[in-house]
Amino acid sequence: MSFEDERAELKAATQAVLFGNHRIFIMGILGVMAGVVGAAAGITEGAGILEILSFVGIGVLGLTLIVGYVIFRPKEVGGSGQHASARSGR
């Protein structure tokens, strides 16, 4: 196995570990909810732009976690629990 193959395999495994956990998905949902609710509350209460943007940033981070989970979640084919690219050797 060449260095590039090992590096690609390690990258796929790392992504699967970071984003393949369902807790990341739940944290993403909570982040999006906190961002939307916080930004809406800030707008209605007349908060400053910095406070509103901070909640929008939390929502964007939560959305990033959700997208990362959807893209890199483990494919449960055959019950192996490994990421699809890790099984195929890519």
C-alpha positions as YAML, in Angstrom:
chain: A
units: angstrom
residues:
- id: 1
  name: MET
  ca: [0.00, 0.00, 0.00]
- id: 2
  name: SER
  ca: [1.46, 3.35, -1.02]
- id: 3
  name: PHE
  ca: [1.65, 6.44, 1.11]
- id: 4
  name: GLU
  ca: [-1.16, 8.11, -0.87]
- id: 5
  name: ASP
  ca: [-3.43, 5.11, -0.33]
- id: 6
  name: GLU
  ca: [-2.76, 5.14, 3.41]
- id: 7
  name: ARG
  ca: [-3.35, 8.88, 3.55]
- id: 8
  name: ALA
  ca: [-6.67, 8.59, 1.68]
- id: 9
  name: GLU
  ca: [-7.78, 5.74, 3.94]
- id: 10
  name: LEU
  ca: [-6.89, 7.71, 7.06]
- id: 11
  name: LYS
  ca: [-8.74, 10.77, 5.78]
- id: 12
  name: ALA
  ca: [-11.88, 8.73, 5.07]
- id: 13
  name: ALA
  ca: [-11.74, 7.08, 8.49]
- id: 14
  name: THR
  ca: [-11.24, 10.43, 10.23]
- id: 15
  name: GLN
  ca: [-14.20, 11.98, 8.43]
- id: 16
  name: ALA
  ca: [-16.36, 8.99, 9.29]
- id: 17
  name: VAL
  ca: [-15.41, 9.26, 12.96]
- id: 18
  name: LEU
  ca: [-15.92, 13.02, 13.16]
- id: 19
  name: PHE
  ca: [-19.15, 13.28, 11.20]
- id: 20
  name: GLY
  ca: [-20.45, 9.72, 11.29]
- id: 21
  name: ASN
  ca: [-21.64, 9.91, 14.88]
- id: 22
  name: HIS
  ca: [-25.35, 10.56, 15.43]
- id: 23
  name: ARG
  ca: [-24.50, 12.91, 18.29]
- id: 24
  name: ILE
  ca: [-23.01, 15.32, 15.77]
- id: 25
  name: PHE
  ca: [-26.35, 15.32, 13.96]
- id: 26
  name: ILE
  ca: [-28.24, 16.07, 17.18]
- id: 27
  name: MET
  ca: [-25.80, 18.87, 18.07]
- id: 28
  name: GLY
  ca: [-26.32, 20.30, 14.59]
- id: 29
  name: ILE
  ca: [-30.09, 20.32, 15.00]
- id: 30
  name: LEU
  ca: [-29.79, 22.01, 18.39]
- id: 31
  name: GLY
  ca: [-27.38, 24.57, 16.94]
- id: 32
  name: VAL
  ca: [-29.73, 25.43, 14.09]
- id: 33
  name: MET
  ca: [-32.66, 25.72, 16.47]
- id: 34
  name: ALA
  ca: [-30.68, 27.93, 18.85]
- id: 35
  name: GLY
  ca: [-29.53, 30.11, 15.97]
- id: 36
  name: VAL
  ca: [-33.01, 30.60, 14.52]
- id: 37
  name: VAL
  ca: [-34.73, 31.18, 17.85]
- id: 38
  name: GLY
  ca: [-31.96, 33.44, 19.16]
- id: 39
  name: ALA
  ca: [-31.81, 35.53, 16.02]
- id: 40
  name: ALA
  ca: [-35.60, 35.89, 15.91]
- id: 41
  name: ALA
  ca: [-35.71, 36.86, 19.59]
- id: 42
  name: GLY
  ca: [-32.88, 39.33, 19.07]
- id: 43
  name: ILE
  ca: [-34.63, 40.97, 16.14]
- id: 44
  name: THR
  ca: [-37.95, 41.29, 17.98]
- id: 45
  name: GLU
  ca: [-36.32, 42.67, 21.13]
- id: 46
  name: GLY
  ca: [-34.18, 45.20, 19.30]
- id: 47
  name: ALA
  ca: [-30.79, 43.63, 20.04]
- id: 48
  name: GLY
  ca: [-27.66, 44.93, 18.40]
- id: 49
  name: ILE
  ca: [-26.30, 43.57, 15.16]
- id: 50
  name: LEU
  ca: [-23.46, 41.74, 16.94]
- id: 51
  name: GLU
  ca: [-25.84, 39.73, 19.11]
- id: 52
  name: ILE
  ca: [-28.01, 38.84, 16.11]
- id: 53
  name: LEU
  ca: [-25.00, 37.83, 14.01]
- id: 54
  name: SER
  ca: [-23.66, 35.66, 16.81]
- id: 55
  name: PHE
  ca: [-26.87, 33.63, 16.84]
- id: 56
  name: VAL
  ca: [-26.83, 33.43, 13.05]
- id: 57
  name: GLY
  ca: [-23.26, 32.10, 13.31]
- id: 58
  name: ILE
  ca: [-24.39, 29.42, 15.76]
- id: 59
  name: GLY
  ca: [-27.10, 28.40, 13.30]
- id: 60
  name: VAL
  ca: [-24.62, 28.23, 10.42]
- id: 61
  name: LEU
  ca: [-22.28, 26.07, 12.50]
- id: 62
  name: GLY
  ca: [-25.16, 23.74, 13.33]
- id: 63
  name: LEU
  ca: [-26.09, 23.51, 9.66]
- id: 64
  name: THR
  ca: [-22.48, 22.67, 8.84]
- id: 65
  name: LEU
  ca: [-22.57, 19.80, 11.34]
- id: 66
  name: ILE
  ca: [-25.79, 18.46, 9.83]
- id: 67
  name: VAL
  ca: [-24.43, 18.62, 6.28]
- id: 68
  name: GLY
  ca: [-21.20, 16.95, 7.39]
- id: 69
  name: TYR
  ca: [-23.15, 14.14, 9.03]
- id: 70
  name: VAL
  ca: [-25.33, 13.58, 5.97]
- id: 71
  name: ILE
  ca: [-22.33, 13.48, 3.63]
- id: 72
  name: PHE
  ca: [-20.01, 11.33, 5.76]
- id: 73
  name: ARG
  ca: [-22.37, 9.16, 7.79]
- id: 74
  name: PRO
  ca: [-21.55, 5.45, 7.81]
- id: 75
  name: LYS
  ca: [-23.42, 3.45, 5.24]
- id: 76
  name: GLU
  ca: [-24.94, 0.46, 7.03]
- id: 77
  name: VAL
  ca: [-24.42, -2.11, 4.29]
- id: 78
  name: GLY
  ca: [-23.86, -5.55, 5.72]
- id: 79
  name: GLY
  ca: [-23.76, -4.17, 9.25]
- id: 80
  name: SER
  ca: [-20.06, -3.33, 9.09]
- id: 81
  name: GLY
  ca: [-20.57, 0.28, 10.18]
- id: 82
  name: GLN
  ca: [-17.61, 1.47, 8.14]
- id: 83
  name: HIS
  ca: [-17.73, 4.40, 5.79]
- id: 84
  name: ALA
  ca: [-18.43, 3.37, 2.20]
- id: 85
  name: SER
  ca: [-15.14, 4.74, 0.86]
- id: 86
  name: ALA
  ca: [-13.22, 2.95, 3.63]
- id: 87
  name: ARG
  ca: [-14.79, -0.38, 2.62]
- id: 88
  name: SER
  ca: [-14.14, 0.09, -1.08]
- id: 89
  name: GLY
  ca: [-10.51, 1.06, -0.48]
- id: 90
  name: ARG
  ca: [-10.81, 4.53, -2.01]
...
